[in-house]
Amino acid sequence: MQGEPVLEVRHLNSYYQENASIFGRKGPRRQILHDVSFSIGRGEIVGLVGESGCGKTTLSRTILGIVKDYDGEIIHHSQRPQMVFQDPFSSLNPARTIGWILEEPLRASGIRDKAARKAAVADMLRRIGLDESYAGRRPSELSGGQRQRISIASAVITHPKLILADEPVSALDVTIQAQILRLLVELQRDYDLSYLFISHDLNVVYQLCSRVMVMKEGVIVEENTVEALFDHPQHPYTRQLLAASL
Ligand SMILES: Nc1ncnc2c1ncn2[C@@H]1O[C@H](COP(=O)(O)OP(=O)(O)OP(=O)(O)O)[C@@H](O)[C@H]1O
């Protein structure tokens, strides 16, 4: 980790209670994350890779406080992180305008001055490459890439220090992916952001991240700088993932 930490996770174990039957009887308590420890430094972009079902989303849901059944320590050194999801369509309220959607996090964070909120929204729209007229549109009137720009903007608009991005470009075409990755890098520099960037795509992680953690069945089996991990993978599972991504 570089610099002062924005997030520290120590010896984290997370669990889900499975429903055993349609009658609502409680099923077994299943451990998903096993002794996960890492830190994210200020301004760092840390990748988290691993195959489907290994526990990546569970880790971000535990960090956000959505998964409550856990032990270990989660230490936030700044305000709560914000989240960017894979599917920008389902994460944006279809009934509201883009202006309303971008104002909402500002309202929720207690900014009462309507003119100040509108000015912040106009600034943010310009920053993500859309003109102010987009404030009056609804999500259905935007392309997939534009919708993902809006969901990134709604995460950044309250100036958090850490963004948890869960497969934020996986649903997009490759050319749009490149534009969104560029936007994420620009915003990271402009706003001094850190990202935990969750992806099953090692090529995307290579382009964006400085450090990467590899997760297998809820365990971080390897962690290193991106260069070292790609050049000299230590764990057999990392080698397997790299071979599959060629
Ligand atoms: N609400 C839940 N209740 C019970 N089990 C769950 C719940 N959510 C996820 N799981 C299980 O926890 C495990 C980890 O799921 P998780 O969504 O964290 O994986 P993931 O690595 O993010 O996968 P993907 O890349 O497919 O999103 C899986 O076996 C999944 O079935």
The ligand as an SDF file (V2000), in Angstrom:
LIG
                    3D

 31 33  0  0  0  0  0  0  0  0999 V2000
  -27.6970  -13.1920   -0.1430 N   0  0  0  0  0  0  0  0  0  0  0  0
  -27.0330  -14.3650   -0.1980 C   0  0  0  0  0  0  0  0  0  0  0  0
  -27.4110  -15.4140    0.5620 N   0  0  0  0  0  0  0  0  0  0  0  0
  -26.7410  -16.6040    0.5140 C   0  0  0  0  0  0  0  0  0  0  0  0
  -25.6560  -16.8180   -0.2810 N   0  0  0  0  0  0  0  0  0  0  0  0
  -25.2410  -15.8040   -1.0650 C   0  0  0  0  0  0  0  0  0  0  0  0
  -25.8980  -14.5230   -1.0710 C   0  0  0  0  0  0  0  0  0  0  0  0
  -25.2430  -13.7210   -1.9580 N   0  0  0  0  0  0  0  0  0  0  0  0
  -24.2260  -14.4590   -2.4880 C   0  0  0  0  0  0  0  0  0  0  0  0
  -24.2170  -15.7020   -1.9500 N   0  0  0  0  0  0  0  0  0  0  0  0
  -23.2450  -16.7680   -2.2360 C   0  0  0  0  0  0  0  0  0  0  0  0
  -21.9670  -16.3140   -1.8160 O   0  0  0  0  0  0  0  0  0  0  0  0
  -20.9440  -16.7510   -2.7200 C   0  0  0  0  0  0  0  0  0  0  0  0
  -20.1370  -15.5420   -3.1740 C   0  0  0  0  0  0  0  0  0  0  0  0
  -20.9700  -14.6950   -3.9890 O   0  0  0  0  0  0  0  0  0  0  0  0
  -20.4720  -13.2840   -4.5590 P   0  0  0  0  0  0  0  0  0  0  0  0
  -21.6430  -12.6300   -5.2170 O   0  0  0  0  0  0  0  0  0  0  0  0
  -19.7710  -12.5530   -3.4840 O   0  0  0  0  0  0  0  0  0  0  0  0
  -19.3960  -13.7470   -5.6380 O   0  0  0  0  0  0  0  0  0  0  0  0
  -18.6720  -12.8980   -6.7910 P   0  0  0  0  0  0  0  0  0  0  0  0
  -17.2370  -13.3140   -6.7340 O   0  0  0  0  0  0  0  0  0  0  0  0
  -18.9930  -11.4620   -6.6550 O   0  0  0  0  0  0  0  0  0  0  0  0
  -19.3390  -13.4970   -8.1010 O   0  0  0  0  0  0  0  0  0  0  0  0
  -19.7120  -12.7660   -9.5060 P   0  0  0  0  0  0  0  0  0  0  0  0
  -18.3890  -12.4410  -10.1500 O   0  0  0  0  0  0  0  0  0  0  0  0
  -20.4910  -13.8110  -10.2320 O   0  0  0  0  0  0  0  0  0  0  0  0
  -20.5100  -11.5560   -9.1600 O   0  0  0  0  0  0  0  0  0  0  0  0
  -21.6470  -17.5040   -3.8440 C   0  0  0  0  0  0  0  0  0  0  0  0
  -21.5590  -18.8590   -3.5850 O   0  0  0  0  0  0  0  0  0  0  0  0
  -23.0850  -17.0360   -3.7320 C   0  0  0  0  0  0  0  0  0  0  0  0
  -23.9570  -18.0290   -4.1600 O   0  0  0  0  0  0  0  0  0  0  0  0
  1  2  1  0
  2  3  1  0
  2  7  2  0
  3  4  2  0
  4  5  1  0
  5  6  2  0
  6  7  1  0
  6 10  1  0
  7  8  1  0
  8  9  2  0
  9 10  1  0
 10 11  1  0
 11 12  1  0
 11 30  1  0
 12 13  1  0
 13 14  1  0
 13 28  1  0
 14 15  1  0
 15 16  1  0
 16 17  2  0
 16 18  1  0
 16 19  1  0
 19 20  1  0
 20 21  2  0
 20 22  1  0
 20 23  1  0
 23 24  1  0
 24 25  2  0
 24 26  1  0
 24 27  1  0
 28 29  1  0
 28 30  1  0
 30 31  1  0
M  END
$$$$
